[in-house]
């Protein structure tokens, strides 16, 4: 089984981004300093604009723990 260049790029780029997004989503859910309303807003934003909001969350809300 040989992988083509686009498949390799997807594995190398997309998989780490997905892992980062999921880890930020889990961190957001477990963040005791966020209110339920804030968690709802973060969750909706992460689901709609995933990598950008996950990065923004990492540098703002996650650092404030």
MDAnalysis code that builds the backbone (N, CA, C; Angstrom):
import MDAnalysis as mda
import numpy as np

u = mda.Universe.empty(195, n_residues=65, atom_resindex=np.repeat(np.arange(65), 3), trajectory=True)
u.add_TopologyAttr("name", ["N", "CA", "C"] * 65)
u.add_TopologyAttr("resid", np.arange(1, 66))
u.add_TopologyAttr("resname", ["UNK", "UNK", "UNK", "UNK", "UNK", "UNK", "UNK", "UNK", "UNK", "UNK", "UNK", "UNK", "UNK", "UNK", "UNK", "UNK", "UNK", "UNK", "UNK", "UNK", "UNK", "UNK", "UNK", "UNK", "UNK", "UNK", "UNK", "UNK", "UNK", "UNK", "UNK", "UNK", "UNK", "UNK", "UNK", "UNK", "UNK", "UNK", "UNK", "UNK", "UNK", "UNK", "UNK", "UNK", "UNK", "UNK", "UNK", "UNK", "UNK", "UNK", "UNK", "UNK", "UNK", "UNK", "UNK", "UNK", "UNK", "UNK", "UNK", "UNK", "UNK", "UNK", "UNK", "UNK", "UNK"])
u.atoms.positions = np.array([
    [0.835, -1.178, 0.000],
    [0.000, 0.000, 0.000],
    [0.880, 1.241, 0.000],
    [0.772, 2.011, -1.023],
    [1.565, 3.217, -1.165],
    [0.662, 4.442, -1.052],
    [1.100, 5.402, -0.269],
    [0.321, 6.631, -0.090],
    [0.747, 7.673, -1.114],
    [-0.215, 8.401, -1.635],
    [0.100, 9.481, -2.559],
    [0.465, 10.736, -1.769],
    [1.016, 11.718, -2.446],
    [1.442, 12.963, -1.803],
    [0.269, 13.660, -1.087],
    [-0.902, 13.813, -1.712],
    [-2.003, 14.459, -0.984],
    [-2.425, 13.704, 0.284],
    [-2.377, 12.396, 0.251],
    [-2.719, 11.621, 1.441],
    [-1.707, 11.842, 2.552],
    [-0.449, 11.928, 2.205],
    [0.608, 12.178, 3.189],
    [0.437, 13.559, 3.802],
    [0.127, 14.550, 2.968],
    [-0.074, 15.912, 3.458],
    [-1.248, 15.952, 4.431],
    [-2.319, 15.266, 4.115],
    [-3.474, 15.224, 5.009],
    [-3.095, 14.609, 6.346],
    [-2.353, 13.537, 6.307],
    [-1.938, 12.871, 7.546],
    [-1.027, 13.770, 8.370],
    [-0.082, 14.425, 7.719],
    [0.914, 15.236, 8.427],
    [0.322, 16.553, 8.934],
    [-0.626, 17.129, 8.217],
    [-1.170, 18.438, 8.586],
    [-2.513, 18.327, 9.308],
    [-3.445, 17.614, 8.745],
    [-4.809, 17.610, 9.271],
    [-4.949, 16.839, 10.584],
    [-4.268, 15.749, 10.723],
    [-4.405, 14.939, 11.937],
    [-3.913, 15.694, 13.178],
    [-2.738, 16.329, 13.156],
    [-2.334, 17.108, 14.341],
    [-3.281, 18.271, 14.655],
    [-3.821, 18.916, 13.624],
    [-4.782, 19.990, 13.854],
    [-6.030, 19.445, 14.525],
    [-6.509, 18.312, 14.069],
    [-7.691, 17.689, 14.669],
    [-7.429, 17.313, 16.127],
    [-6.272, 16.763, 16.410],
    [-5.916, 16.396, 17.783],
    [-5.872, 17.637, 18.671],
    [-5.296, 18.726, 18.161],
    [-5.240, 19.983, 18.917],
    [-6.646, 20.510, 19.192],
    [-7.508, 20.498, 18.169],
    [-8.878, 20.982, 18.338],
    [-9.630, 20.177, 19.393],
    [-9.521, 18.873, 19.338],
    [-10.211, 18.020, 20.306],
    [-9.670, 18.264, 21.709],
    [-8.365, 18.422, 21.845],
    [-7.798, 18.662, 23.171],
    [-8.242, 20.016, 23.731],
    [-8.366, 21.035, 22.894],
    [-8.854, 22.336, 23.353],
    [-10.336, 22.268, 23.723],
    [-11.106, 21.481, 22.977],
    [-12.532, 21.319, 23.282],
    [-12.704, 20.636, 24.639],
    [-11.947, 19.590, 24.878],
    [-12.016, 18.874, 26.169],
    [-11.551, 19.787, 27.292],
    [-10.478, 20.539, 27.066],
    [-9.980, 21.465, 28.080],
    [-11.039, 22.518, 28.407],
    [-11.713, 23.024, 27.386],
    [-12.754, 24.019, 27.593],
    [-13.889, 23.444, 28.443],
    [-14.289, 22.215, 28.171],
    [-15.358, 21.591, 28.944],
    [-14.968, 21.369, 30.399],
    [-13.701, 21.139, 30.660],
    [-13.231, 20.874, 32.017],
    [-12.743, 22.133, 32.745],
    [-12.760, 23.276, 32.065],
    [-12.279, 24.523, 32.652],
    [-13.284, 25.018, 33.691],
    [-12.905, 24.933, 34.958],
    [-13.813, 25.301, 36.042],
    [-13.964, 26.808, 36.200],
    [-13.129, 27.596, 35.545],
    [-13.209, 29.046, 35.645],
    [-14.168, 29.664, 34.629],
    [-14.695, 28.863, 33.715],
    [-15.665, 29.360, 32.742],
    [-17.075, 29.057, 33.225],
    [-17.959, 30.013, 33.029],
    [-19.365, 29.772, 33.370],
    [-19.982, 28.866, 32.317],
    [-21.169, 28.359, 32.633],
    [-21.851, 27.480, 31.678],
    [-22.177, 28.238, 30.395],
    [-22.527, 29.508, 30.518],
    [-22.815, 30.332, 29.343],
    [-21.568, 30.486, 28.474],
    [-20.418, 30.752, 29.106],
    [-19.165, 30.883, 28.363],
    [-18.790, 29.577, 27.665],
    [-18.999, 28.467, 28.354],
    [-18.694, 27.167, 27.756],
    [-19.566, 26.917, 26.532],
    [-20.831, 27.308, 26.621],
    [-21.735, 27.136, 25.482],
    [-21.277, 27.974, 24.296],
    [-20.900, 29.215, 24.563],
    [-20.423, 30.099, 23.492],
    [-19.144, 29.548, 22.871],
    [-18.196, 29.118, 23.702],
    [-16.952, 28.541, 23.189],
    [-17.230, 27.283, 22.368],
    [-18.131, 26.435, 22.851],
    [-18.435, 25.176, 22.152],
    [-19.024, 25.451, 20.774],
    [-19.984, 26.358, 20.698],
    [-20.592, 26.685, 19.405],
    [-19.551, 27.287, 18.469],
    [-18.743, 28.193, 18.986],
    [-17.712, 28.822, 18.153],
    [-16.698, 27.791, 17.659],
    [-16.290, 26.877, 18.542],
    [-15.315, 25.858, 18.136],
    [-15.891, 24.921, 17.080],
    [-17.174, 24.625, 17.190],
    [-17.785, 23.740, 16.203],
    [-17.950, 24.423, 14.848],
    [-18.141, 25.730, 14.839],
    [-18.355, 26.446, 13.583],
    [-17.059, 26.900, 12.912],
    [-16.099, 27.340, 13.700],
    [-14.866, 27.917, 13.151],
    [-13.624, 27.210, 13.671],
    [-13.719, 25.913, 13.804],
    [-12.812, 25.092, 14.584],
    [-11.361, 25.508, 14.735],
    [-10.461, 25.425, 13.804],
    [-9.055, 25.631, 14.175],
    [-8.771, 27.045, 14.669],
    [-9.464, 28.031, 14.139],
    [-9.199, 29.414, 14.517],
    [-9.630, 29.690, 15.951],
    [-10.780, 29.207, 16.330],
    [-11.275, 29.414, 17.687],
    [-10.470, 28.584, 18.679],
    [-10.051, 27.404, 18.298],
    [-9.230, 26.570, 19.191],
    [-7.901, 27.267, 19.487],
    [-7.301, 27.870, 18.495],
    [-6.050, 28.612, 18.700],
    [-6.300, 29.824, 19.591],
    [-7.377, 30.554, 19.322],
    [-7.721, 31.726, 20.133],
    [-7.981, 31.311, 21.583],
    [-8.700, 30.211, 21.775],
    [-8.956, 29.700, 23.125],
    [-7.637, 29.362, 23.823],
    [-6.729, 28.746, 23.102],
    [-5.442, 28.358, 23.689],
    [-4.703, 29.574, 24.253],
    [-4.708, 30.676, 23.504],
    [-3.953, 31.851, 23.921],
    [-4.720, 32.776, 24.868],
    [-6.017, 32.568, 25.058],
    [-6.768, 33.461, 25.950],
    [-7.297, 32.707, 27.153],
    [-8.380, 31.996, 27.010],
    [-9.075, 31.385, 28.144],
    [-8.271, 30.271, 28.796],
    [-7.571, 29.464, 28.020],
    [-6.823, 28.353, 28.605],
    [-5.676, 28.860, 29.463],
    [-5.028, 29.919, 29.049],
    [-3.906, 30.479, 29.815],
    [-4.349, 31.106, 31.130],
    [-5.628, 31.436, 31.240],
    [-6.126, 32.093, 32.457],
    [-6.519, 31.111, 33.547],
    [-6.248, 29.846, 33.367],
    [-6.612, 28.829, 34.367],
    [-5.795, 28.995, 35.632],
])
